[in-house]
């Protein structure tokens, strides 16, 4: 390994060359993790050489500033839902902190997988955004939503993705059904079963 290493664990950009012809010059692509910025130079470099298996072609008109933030957000949301929570079709998911970038991505991904999605926001004006991102139900979060959940979803949620932090953790636990899963994703991938 050669140091210093150029950092950056996620990348978007245009292909300069692909020796195996998997991509054409100028293709818009994204990559994340898998040694990027650790085992080999990362995305803070002007150019980076990424193993082709980590690269995904994308078709989008999003501005580069927005697009650049997506690989890690999408990977975190997808990993939280399917690696940690093991979300399955038609399960009921509560996203605590629904207006965060990971929360919005998780709602869209979960809805695409036919889950029933509920999200929280502290700002009632953000309910429209949450519904547009995939939430079927919106809870206005006052710091305590467990009573609202018991009223509207008596059995509780199959899975709870906690993105707010320790201030709402105990309340979020009360929103999961008996035997449900809850993931606290504040830079941690630990899963709790209750």
C-alpha positions as a Markdown table, in Angstrom:
| # | Residue | x | y | z |
|---|---|---|---|---|
| 1 | Unk | 0.0 | 0.0 | 0.0 |
| 2 | Unk | 1.3 | 3.4 | -0.9 |
| 3 | Unk | 0.7 | 6.4 | 1.3 |
| 4 | Unk | -0.4 | 9.1 | 1.5 |
| 5 | Unk | -3.7 | 7.9 | 0.1 |
| 6 | Unk | -6.2 | 10.2 | -1.6 |
| 7 | Unk | -9.5 | 10.0 | 0.4 |
| 8 | Unk | -13.1 | 9.8 | -0.8 |
| 9 | Unk | -15.3 | 6.8 | -0.4 |
| 10 | Unk | -18.0 | 7.7 | -3.0 |
| 11 | Unk | -17.7 | 9.0 | -6.5 |
| 12 | Unk | -19.7 | 10.1 | -9.5 |
| 13 | Unk | -18.2 | 11.2 | -12.8 |
| 14 | Unk | -17.6 | 10.5 | -16.4 |
| 15 | Unk | -15.7 | 7.5 | -17.6 |
| 16 | Unk | -12.3 | 8.4 | -19.2 |
| 17 | Unk | -11.5 | 4.8 | -20.2 |
| 18 | Unk | -12.7 | 1.3 | -19.4 |
| 19 | Unk | -10.1 | -1.2 | -20.6 |
| 20 | Unk | -12.6 | -4.1 | -20.6 |
| 21 | Unk | -15.1 | -2.1 | -22.6 |
| 22 | Unk | -17.8 | -2.4 | -19.9 |
| 23 | Unk | -18.4 | 1.4 | -20.3 |
| 24 | Unk | -17.9 | 3.9 | -23.0 |
| 25 | Unk | -15.9 | 7.1 | -22.7 |
| 26 | Unk | -18.2 | 9.8 | -21.3 |
| 27 | Unk | -20.7 | 7.5 | -19.6 |
| 28 | Unk | -22.0 | 9.0 | -16.4 |
| 29 | Unk | -21.2 | 6.6 | -13.5 |
| 30 | Unk | -21.3 | 6.2 | -9.7 |
| 31 | Unk | -19.3 | 4.1 | -7.3 |
| 32 | Unk | -19.0 | 3.7 | -3.5 |
| 33 | Unk | -16.9 | 1.9 | -0.9 |
| 34 | Unk | -15.1 | -1.3 | -1.7 |
| 35 | Unk | -11.7 | 0.1 | -0.9 |
| 36 | Unk | -12.2 | 3.4 | -2.5 |
| 37 | Unk | -10.1 | 6.0 | -0.7 |
| 38 | Unk | -8.6 | 3.3 | 1.5 |
| 39 | Unk | -7.0 | 0.5 | -0.6 |
| 40 | Unk | -6.7 | 2.8 | -3.6 |
| 41 | Unk | -7.0 | 6.5 | -4.3 |
| 42 | Unk | -10.5 | 7.8 | -3.8 |
| 43 | Unk | -12.8 | 10.3 | -5.2 |
| 44 | Unk | -11.1 | 13.5 | -3.9 |
| 45 | Unk | -8.6 | 12.9 | -6.8 |
| 46 | Unk | -9.2 | 14.4 | -10.2 |
| 47 | Unk | -9.2 | 10.9 | -11.6 |
| 48 | Unk | -9.6 | 7.6 | -9.8 |
| 49 | Unk | -9.3 | 4.0 | -11.0 |
| 50 | Unk | -12.1 | 1.9 | -9.5 |
| 51 | Unk | -12.7 | -1.8 | -10.0 |
| 52 | Unk | -15.4 | -2.2 | -12.7 |
| 53 | Unk | -17.6 | -4.4 | -10.4 |
| 54 | Unk | -18.1 | -1.3 | -8.1 |
| 55 | Unk | -19.2 | 1.0 | -10.9 |
| 56 | Unk | -22.8 | 1.6 | -12.0 |
| 57 | Unk | -23.9 | 3.5 | -15.1 |
| 58 | Unk | -26.6 | 6.1 | -14.3 |
| 59 | Unk | -28.9 | 8.1 | -16.4 |
| 60 | Unk | -29.9 | 11.3 | -14.8 |
| 61 | Unk | -30.1 | 15.0 | -15.3 |
| 62 | Unk | -29.4 | 15.9 | -11.7 |
| 63 | Unk | -26.8 | 18.5 | -11.1 |
| 64 | Unk | -23.3 | 17.2 | -10.1 |
| 65 | Unk | -23.6 | 18.8 | -6.6 |
| 66 | Unk | -26.7 | 16.6 | -5.9 |
| 67 | Unk | -25.5 | 13.6 | -7.8 |
| 68 | Unk | -22.3 | 13.6 | -5.8 |
| 69 | Unk | -24.1 | 13.1 | -2.5 |
| 70 | Unk | -26.2 | 10.1 | -3.6 |
| 71 | Unk | -23.9 | 7.0 | -3.7 |
| 72 | Unk | -23.2 | 6.9 | 0.0 |
| 73 | Unk | -26.8 | 8.0 | 1.0 |
| 74 | Unk | -28.3 | 5.3 | -1.2 |
| 75 | Unk | -25.9 | 2.6 | 0.0 |
| 76 | Unk | -26.6 | 3.5 | 3.6 |
| 77 | Unk | -30.4 | 3.4 | 3.1 |
| 78 | Unk | -30.3 | 0.2 | 1.1 |
| 79 | Unk | -27.9 | -1.5 | 3.6 |
| 80 | Unk | -30.0 | -0.3 | 6.6 |
| 81 | Unk | -33.2 | -1.7 | 5.0 |
| 82 | Unk | -32.1 | -5.0 | 3.6 |
| 83 | Unk | -28.8 | -6.0 | 5.3 |
| 84 | Unk | -29.7 | -4.9 | 8.8 |
| 85 | Unk | -33.5 | -4.7 | 9.1 |
| 86 | Unk | -34.0 | -7.4 | 6.4 |
| 87 | Unk | -37.1 | -5.6 | 5.2 |
| 88 | Unk | -39.5 | -7.8 | 3.2 |
| 89 | Unk | -42.4 | -7.0 | 0.8 |
| 90 | Unk | -45.6 | -5.8 | 2.5 |
| 91 | Unk | -43.9 | -5.2 | 5.8 |
| 92 | Unk | -44.7 | -2.0 | 7.7 |
| 93 | Unk | -41.7 | 0.3 | 8.1 |
| 94 | Unk | -41.4 | 3.4 | 10.3 |
| 95 | Unk | -38.6 | 5.8 | 9.4 |
| 96 | Unk | -37.9 | 8.1 | 12.4 |
| 97 | Unk | -36.2 | 11.1 | 10.9 |
| 98 | Unk | -37.9 | 10.9 | 7.5 |
| 99 | Unk | -36.7 | 14.2 | 6.1 |
| 100 | Unk | -33.0 | 13.3 | 6.4 |
| 101 | Unk | -31.3 | 12.4 | 3.2 |
| 102 | Unk | -31.1 | 8.7 | 4.3 |
| 103 | Unk | -34.7 | 8.8 | 5.4 |
| 104 | Unk | -36.0 | 10.1 | 2.1 |
| 105 | Unk | -33.9 | 7.6 | 0.2 |
| 106 | Unk | -35.0 | 4.7 | 2.5 |
| 107 | Unk | -38.7 | 5.7 | 1.9 |
| 108 | Unk | -38.3 | 5.6 | -1.9 |
| 109 | Unk | -36.4 | 2.3 | -1.8 |
| 110 | Unk | -38.8 | 0.7 | 0.6 |
| 111 | Unk | -41.9 | 1.8 | -1.3 |
| 112 | Unk | -40.3 | 0.4 | -4.5 |
| 113 | Unk | -40.1 | -2.9 | -2.7 |
| 114 | Unk | -43.8 | -2.8 | -1.8 |
| 115 | Unk | -43.4 | -2.0 | 1.9 |
| 116 | Unk | -45.9 | 0.1 | 3.7 |
| 117 | Unk | -43.9 | 3.2 | 4.7 |
| 118 | Unk | -44.5 | 5.7 | 7.5 |
| 119 | Unk | -42.1 | 8.6 | 8.1 |
| 120 | Unk | -41.7 | 11.3 | 10.8 |
| 121 | Unk | -41.0 | 15.0 | 10.6 |
| 122 | Unk | -41.1 | 17.8 | 13.2 |
| 123 | Unk | -42.3 | 20.2 | 10.5 |
| 124 | Unk | -45.9 | 19.6 | 9.3 |
| 125 | Unk | -45.0 | 21.5 | 6.1 |
| 126 | Unk | -42.7 | 18.6 | 5.2 |
| 127 | Unk | -45.5 | 16.0 | 5.0 |
| 128 | Unk | -46.0 | 16.7 | 1.3 |
| 129 | Unk | -42.3 | 16.0 | 0.7 |
| 130 | Unk | -42.4 | 12.7 | 2.7 |
| 131 | Unk | -45.5 | 11.5 | 0.8 |
| 132 | Unk | -43.8 | 12.4 | -2.6 |
| 133 | Unk | -40.8 | 10.3 | -1.5 |
| 134 | Unk | -42.8 | 7.2 | -0.7 |
| 135 | Unk | -44.4 | 7.6 | 2.7 |
| 136 | Unk | -48.0 | 6.3 | 3.0 |
| 137 | Unk | -48.4 | 7.8 | 6.4 |
| 138 | Unk | -46.7 | 10.8 | 8.1 |
| 139 | Unk | -46.4 | 11.3 | 11.9 |
| 140 | Unk | -45.6 | 14.8 | 13.2 |
| 141 | Unk | -42.8 | 14.2 | 15.6 |
| 142 | Unk | -43.0 | 16.0 | 18.9 |
| 143 | Unk | -40.3 | 13.8 | 20.4 |
| 144 | Unk | -42.9 | 11.2 | 21.4 |
| 145 | Unk | -45.0 | 9.4 | 18.8 |
| 146 | Unk | -45.5 | 6.0 | 20.4 |
| 147 | Unk | -49.1 | 7.0 | 21.5 |
| 148 | Unk | -50.0 | 8.1 | 18.0 |
| 149 | Unk | -48.6 | 4.9 | 16.6 |
| 150 | Unk | -50.6 | 2.8 | 19.1 |
| 151 | Unk | -53.7 | 4.6 | 18.0 |
| 152 | Unk | -53.2 | 4.4 | 14.2 |
| 153 | Unk | -51.2 | 1.2 | 14.0 |
| 154 | Unk | -52.3 | -0.9 | 17.0 |
| 155 | Unk | -49.9 | -3.8 | 16.3 |
| 156 | Unk | -46.9 | -1.5 | 15.8 |
| 157 | Unk | -44.4 | -1.6 | 12.9 |
| 158 | Unk | -42.5 | -4.6 | 11.7 |
| 159 | Unk | -39.3 | -2.6 | 11.3 |
| 160 | Unk | -38.2 | 0.8 | 12.6 |
| 161 | Unk | -35.3 | 2.8 | 11.1 |
| 162 | Unk | -34.2 | 5.3 | 13.8 |
| 163 | Unk | -32.3 | 8.2 | 12.2 |
| 164 | Unk | -32.8 | 10.9 | 14.9 |
| 165 | Unk | -30.7 | 9.6 | 17.7 |
| 166 | Unk | -30.7 | 8.9 | 21.4 |
| 167 | Unk | -33.4 | 11.5 | 22.1 |
| 168 | Unk | -36.1 | 9.5 | 20.4 |
| 169 | Unk | -34.6 | 6.0 | 20.8 |
| 170 | Unk | -36.7 | 4.8 | 23.7 |
| 171 | Unk | -39.9 | 6.1 | 22.1 |
| 172 | Unk | -39.0 | 4.4 | 18.8 |
| 173 | Unk | -38.6 | 1.1 | 20.5 |
| 174 | Unk | -42.2 | 1.4 | 21.6 |
| 175 | Unk | -43.3 | 1.8 | 18.0 |
| 176 | Unk | -42.0 | -1.7 | 16.9 |
| 177 | Unk | -44.3 | -4.6 | 17.2 |
| 178 | Unk | -43.4 | -7.5 | 19.5 |
| 179 | Unk | -40.6 | -9.4 | 17.7 |
| 180 | Unk | -40.1 | -6.5 | 15.3 |
| 181 | Unk | -36.7 | -5.0 | 14.4 |
| 182 | Unk | -35.3 | -1.6 | 15.1 |
| 183 | Unk | -32.1 | -0.2 | 13.6 |
| 184 | Unk | -30.4 | 2.9 | 15.1 |
| 185 | Unk | -28.3 | 4.2 | 12.3 |
| 186 | Unk | -26.4 | 7.1 | 13.9 |
| 187 | Unk | -23.0 | 6.0 | 12.5 |
| 188 | Unk | -23.8 | 2.5 | 13.8 |
| 189 | Unk | -25.2 | -0.5 | 12.1 |
| 190 | Unk | -26.3 | -2.4 | 15.3 |
| 191 | Unk | -29.7 | -4.0 | 15.2 |
| 192 | Unk | -31.9 | -4.6 | 18.2 |
| 193 | Unk | -34.7 | -7.1 | 18.3 |
| 194 | Unk | -37.5 | -6.5 | 20.8 |
